[in-house]
Amino acid sequence: MRLYPKVIPIISREAIQQLMQDGDIEVEPMRVADAEMDLSAIMREYLANEERVNQATREALERRGYDYSKFNQVKREMADVRGFKMGDEGIEYVINQMIEFLLISRNVEEVYSADNSLRQKIFAVMKRHLDVDDEIDKEARSRLKHLQEGTSAFDIEYNKTVEQIRRARGLI
């Protein structure tokens, strides 16, 4: 799952609305927008940290004289050094930060549910919006059935098609 900047406000809004609707949290009507912005800030900070890890990775590749085929391997090293969680662990980290926020926020009057219940509901909202990579992959592959997978032509066209789909969906 990948977090895109454009879905952050949507996730925040839906998470707060779902938790309020289910009676998990109580938020004064005048503070709902502030609570949503706080959840958004948590996700934006995560993306900013990820960008710092990406920048450190690019610098390390350059220093070591590696090409970009080793980007993911070096990125994992940079993330480990910084204690940065990636992938599913990163999503868990973000959700834990959100739950901590809900418990201490001035914008949330009361939290009525246990952490695990909150975690499941926030995860469900995030999953709906973050699983787009799988959908995009399926759509791109279905458009490229005329090309043999594994060839350089397929790889080039696949990357172009994925980018087109992401642009069409407003993800980039």
Secondary structure by P-SEA (a helix, b strand, c coil): ccccccaaaaaaaaaaaaaaaaccccccccaaaaaaaaaaaaaaaaaaaaaaaaaaaaaaaaaacccccaaaaaaaaaaaaaccccaaaaaaaaaaaaaaaaacccccccccccaaaaaaaaaaaaaaccaaaaaaaaaaaaaacccccccaaaaaaaaaaaaaaaaaaccc
